[in-house]
Structures are given as C-alpha cells and as structure tokens.
C-alpha cells in the first residue's frame, strides 16, 4: 500500500469507507472488484473485527473479491445459497449524469452485473475522474465473448459502428481470460447515444455473454474528490 500521504489513495480509502459504513448487520453484501472497492472490503473486515458489524455474508463478483474477502474475514456464500442481496458495493470505469455506468476494466463485468443487478441497493464507488457527460467518451466498452465466436462477434460489432479489439494480457502471452474462461473485446464507439439500446443489441449477438453497460442499476454513486488538498466524498 502507498503511504497515507498520497491524496489519491486516501481519497479511495475514504470512498471505500463511506460505502462500507452503509452496510448493516445481518445483510447479504455483493462484493465488487477493483482498487476502490478493495478498500470497502478492507473496512467491512475491520467493522466485523471490532464487532461494529455482525452476521454479514458476502457474494464475490470475481476471484479478486473472493481472495480479499477471505483475507479480511468476510464470510462468503454463493448466489445459489441466498434469496436476496441487500446491498452491493462496486466501482465503475465511467459514470454518466443518469448514473449509468461502463464497467469491465478488470474484466469481471459479467459476474458484477449479475450480483449488482440483483441487489436491492447498488452503491457505486468512484473518484471524480470517472464522471463523464456521455458514456464511452474516455473508456472502451468491454464485451465478454465466447472464444469460438470471437471473429463473428467482432464483425457484428463493426456493423454496429464499433471498433473492436481483443484485450491482450499484461505479463501474460495472449489474450486476457475472464473468470469464466472467455475473451474480452474492447470496443470504441464514437458516440453511445442510447446506452440501454446498445446494451440489449450487443447482448443479442450470438456468442456475446455480457457487456459493460450498466443501465439503470446504480442506486447511489459515492464520488471521491480532492478539494483544497483534502479528500472529500459526495453522493450523487
């Protein structure tokens, strides 16, 4: 972990803590993926240790979330064990003014969408750099695809006006493989005018498992910012 003096790290910690503070005892919690969400998991673990929080069960959205939950002592269950998810905490790569999101920078968006969409309350934790006027303006749209369908799916995406590229691994030869064993295609669209329509259209392409558009899923967005050198958290 970087030193506490780094304001960006402190800001991420504050946003994660603000989200963790909203979790109540006896609830089932969707555990998201990513650097800011990791701090939320850390603070949930601390609240459990002190006894401030009791009887929560976590549902991880990725191997990363699973590993962190075990590290911080958060008891885990699967979707098949529960009849509800009370609250989910997760990050985002972009957030528009309607609280629609692009997610999938960590290639976990399929499992994230299942968990986040099932939650009664979905708390998004981001820093202010993730706020955009329009989705797709700074971040490519991730699409998870079955490996056998990669080429036809890319052709179909091109017909929709997107520029697709296969996400390649870092420190790994070849493509990124998701937790489900699939590929991720990152797509540049000049303009995403109707996120809801595009989300459905992409998911209707045979071979596509899920895409990173999260439309109408977020309940609350907690935004971390640096103001006068101090980290602050505001709610959208």
Residue, then its C-alpha position, 0 to 999 in steps of 0.5 A: x500500500x502507498x503511504x497515507x500521504x498520497x491524496x489519491x489513495x486516501x481519497x479511495x480509502x475514504x470512498x471505500x469507507x463511506x460505502x462500507x459504513x452503509x452496510x448493516x448487520x445481518x445483510x447479504x453484501x455483493x462484493x465488487x472488484x477493483x482498487x476502490x472497492x478493495x478498500x470497502x472490503x478492507x473496512x467491512x473486515x475491520x467493522x466485523x473485527x471490532x464487532x461494529x458489524x455482525x452476521x454479514x455474508x458476502x457474494x464475490x463478483x470475481x476471484x479478486x473479491x473472493x481472495x480479499x474477502x477471505x483475507x479480511x474475514x468476510x464470510x462468503x456464500x454463493x448466489x445459489x445459497x441466498x434469496x436476496x442481496x441487500x446491498x452491493x458495493x462496486x466501482x465503475x470505469x465511467x459514470x454518466x449524469x443518469x448514473x449509468x455506468x461502463x464497467x469491465x476494466x478488470x474484466x469481471x463485468x459479467x459476474x458484477x452485473x449479475x450480483x449488482x443487478x440483483x441487489x436491492x441497493x447498488x452503491x457505486x464507488x468512484x473518484x471524480x475522474x470517472x464522471x463523464x457527460x456521455x458514456x464511452x467518451x474516455x473508456x472502451x466498452x468491454x464485451x465478454x465473448x465466447x472464444x469460438x465466436x470471437x471473429x463473428x462477434x467482432x464483425x457484428x460489432x463493426x456493423x454496429x459502428x464499433x471498433x473492436x479489439x481483443x484485450x491482450x494480457x499484461x505479463x501474460x502471452x495472449x489474450x486476457x481470460x475472464x473468470x469464466x474462461x472467455x475473451x474480452x473485446x474492447x470496443x470504441x464507439x464514437x458516440x453511445x447515444x442510447x446506452x440501454x439500446x446498445x446494451x440489449x443489441x450487443x447482448x443479442x449477438x450470438x456468442x456475446x455473454x455480457x457487456x459493460x453497460x450498466x443501465x439503470x442499476x446504480x442506486x447511489x454513486x459515492x464520488x471521491x474528490x480532492x478539494x483544497x488538498x483534502x479528500x472529500x466524498x459526495x453522493x450523487 
